[in-house]
């Protein structure tokens, strides 16, 4: 009996004196997408939470210049909407184009880097793949029109974790 009381007291001391006792966890998340590493990382106020493999549009991984170029934009964005998608499981929409994207776009037009008739584009998000096609992620097959694509189980986990308003940083 004394042994069980001793174990109980030790357990109680441990639980009341550990660093996680009374800790307040942050509810603010950040997503960092690194195109050159094919990764999407989820970070909160306490640090790193998860890393997922992802793929993009074109294989050269350049910054998006205009509508139809199949490139994934680079910059700081905000998650503005989430919904279940009929083709790609879940969809997290980012606020592309931002004011910074518009400035880059018009400068590129001004310097002749893109046609004068080009449009900036829209509809960039993070989504899953067709059912049973997670292999495109494992094989790093860039297939989207500029979005970020993840395995369906990963997009479902991300969808259930991060709220609308989450900051999304996409870099080369």
C-alpha positions as CSV (number, residue, x, y, z in Angstrom):
1,X,0.0,0.0,0.0
2,X,2.8,2.4,0.9
3,X,4.4,1.6,-2.5
4,X,1.2,2.7,-4.4
5,X,1.0,5.9,-2.3
6,X,4.6,6.6,-3.1
7,X,4.1,6.1,-6.8
8,X,1.0,8.3,-6.7
9,X,2.9,11.1,-4.9
10,X,5.7,10.9,-7.4
11,X,3.3,11.1,-10.3
12,X,1.5,14.0,-8.7
13,X,4.8,15.9,-8.2
14,X,5.8,15.2,-11.8
15,X,2.6,16.5,-13.2
16,X,2.5,19.6,-11.1
17,X,6.1,20.5,-11.8
18,X,6.7,19.8,-15.5
19,X,7.1,22.6,-18.0
20,X,3.8,21.8,-19.8
21,X,1.7,22.2,-16.7
22,X,-0.4,25.3,-17.2
23,X,1.2,26.1,-20.5
24,X,-1.0,28.2,-22.9
25,X,-0.8,27.0,-26.4
26,X,-0.9,29.4,-29.3
27,X,-3.8,29.3,-31.6
28,X,-2.0,31.3,-34.3
29,X,-0.5,29.2,-37.1
30,X,1.8,30.0,-40.0
31,X,2.4,28.0,-43.1
32,X,5.8,28.2,-44.8
33,X,6.1,26.7,-48.3
34,X,9.6,26.2,-49.7
35,X,9.3,25.3,-53.4
36,X,13.0,24.2,-53.8
37,X,12.5,21.7,-51.0
38,X,9.0,20.7,-52.0
39,X,7.8,21.2,-48.4
40,X,4.9,22.8,-46.5
41,X,5.7,23.5,-42.9
42,X,3.1,24.4,-40.2
43,X,4.4,26.5,-37.4
44,X,2.6,28.0,-34.3
45,X,3.7,30.3,-31.6
46,X,5.6,27.5,-29.9
47,X,7.5,26.4,-33.1
48,X,7.4,23.7,-35.7
49,X,4.4,21.4,-35.8
50,X,4.6,19.4,-39.1
51,X,6.2,19.2,-42.5
52,X,4.3,17.8,-45.5
53,X,5.6,17.0,-49.1
54,X,4.0,19.2,-51.8
55,X,4.2,19.8,-55.5
56,X,3.4,22.8,-57.7
57,X,2.8,23.8,-61.3
58,X,5.8,23.9,-63.7
59,X,9.1,22.2,-63.0
60,X,11.2,25.3,-63.1
61,X,9.6,26.5,-59.8
62,X,9.8,30.2,-60.9
63,X,7.6,33.0,-59.4
64,X,4.2,33.5,-61.0
65,X,4.4,36.2,-63.6
66,X,0.9,36.1,-65.3
67,X,-2.3,34.2,-65.7
68,X,-1.8,30.8,-67.4
69,X,1.9,30.4,-66.8
70,X,1.3,27.5,-64.4
71,X,3.8,29.0,-61.9
72,X,3.2,29.2,-58.1
73,X,3.5,32.7,-56.7
74,X,6.0,33.7,-54.1
75,X,5.3,36.1,-51.3
76,X,3.3,36.6,-48.1
77,X,-0.4,35.6,-48.3
78,X,-3.4,35.0,-46.0
79,X,-5.7,32.0,-46.0
80,X,-9.0,33.5,-47.0
81,X,-11.3,30.5,-47.5
82,X,-11.6,26.8,-47.0
83,X,-14.0,24.3,-48.6
84,X,-14.4,20.7,-49.5
85,X,-13.6,20.3,-53.2
86,X,-15.2,17.9,-55.6
87,X,-12.0,17.0,-57.4
88,X,-9.1,17.7,-55.0
89,X,-10.6,16.7,-51.6
90,X,-10.0,20.0,-49.7
91,X,-9.2,23.5,-50.8
92,X,-7.5,26.3,-48.9
93,X,-7.7,29.5,-50.9
94,X,-5.0,32.2,-50.4
95,X,-5.4,35.9,-51.3
96,X,-3.4,35.9,-54.5
97,X,-3.0,38.5,-56.0
98,X,-1.9,40.8,-53.2
99,X,-0.9,44.5,-53.7
100,X,2.7,43.3,-53.8
101,X,1.9,40.9,-56.6
102,X,0.1,43.6,-58.5
103,X,3.1,45.9,-58.3
104,X,5.5,43.1,-59.5
105,X,3.0,42.3,-62.3
106,X,2.8,45.9,-63.6
107,X,6.6,46.4,-63.3
108,X,7.1,43.2,-65.4
109,X,4.7,44.6,-68.0
110,X,6.5,48.0,-68.0
111,X,9.9,46.3,-68.6
112,X,8.5,44.0,-71.3
113,X,9.0,40.8,-69.3
114,X,5.4,39.8,-70.0
115,X,3.0,40.8,-72.8
116,X,1.1,44.1,-72.5
117,X,-2.2,42.0,-72.9
118,X,-1.3,39.7,-70.0
119,X,-3.6,39.3,-67.0
120,X,-2.4,38.7,-63.4
121,X,-4.4,35.6,-62.7
122,X,-6.2,34.4,-59.5
123,X,-7.5,31.3,-57.7
124,X,-4.3,30.1,-56.1
125,X,-4.7,27.6,-53.2
126,X,-3.5,24.6,-51.4
127,X,-5.4,21.4,-52.3
128,X,-5.3,17.6,-52.5
129,X,-5.0,15.3,-55.5
130,X,-7.5,13.1,-57.5
131,X,-8.6,10.1,-55.4
132,X,-5.8,7.4,-55.3
133,X,-3.2,9.7,-56.9
134,X,-1.0,10.5,-53.9
135,X,1.9,9.0,-55.9
136,X,2.2,12.3,-57.8
137,X,3.4,13.9,-54.5
138,X,5.8,11.0,-53.7
139,X,7.3,11.3,-57.2
140,X,7.4,15.2,-57.1
141,X,5.3,15.5,-60.3
142,X,4.5,19.1,-60.7
143,X,1.0,19.1,-62.3
144,X,-1.1,22.1,-61.0
145,X,-1.9,25.4,-62.7
146,X,0.0,27.2,-60.0
147,X,-1.5,25.8,-56.8
148,X,0.2,23.8,-54.1
149,X,-0.9,20.2,-54.0
150,X,-0.6,17.7,-51.1
151,X,-1.6,14.1,-50.4
152,X,-5.3,13.9,-49.5
153,X,-4.7,12.7,-45.9
154,X,-2.3,15.6,-45.4
155,X,-4.7,18.3,-46.8
156,X,-7.4,16.9,-44.6
157,X,-5.1,17.2,-41.5
158,X,-4.1,20.8,-42.5
159,X,-7.7,21.7,-43.3
160,X,-8.7,20.6,-39.8
161,X,-5.8,22.4,-38.1
162,X,-5.4,25.9,-39.5
163,X,-8.1,28.5,-39.5
164,X,-9.0,31.1,-42.1
165,X,-6.7,34.0,-41.5
166,X,-3.5,31.9,-41.3
167,X,-0.5,33.5,-42.9
168,X,1.1,31.6,-45.8
169,X,4.7,32.4,-46.8
170,X,5.7,30.9,-50.2
171,X,9.4,31.1,-51.1
172,X,11.7,29.7,-53.7
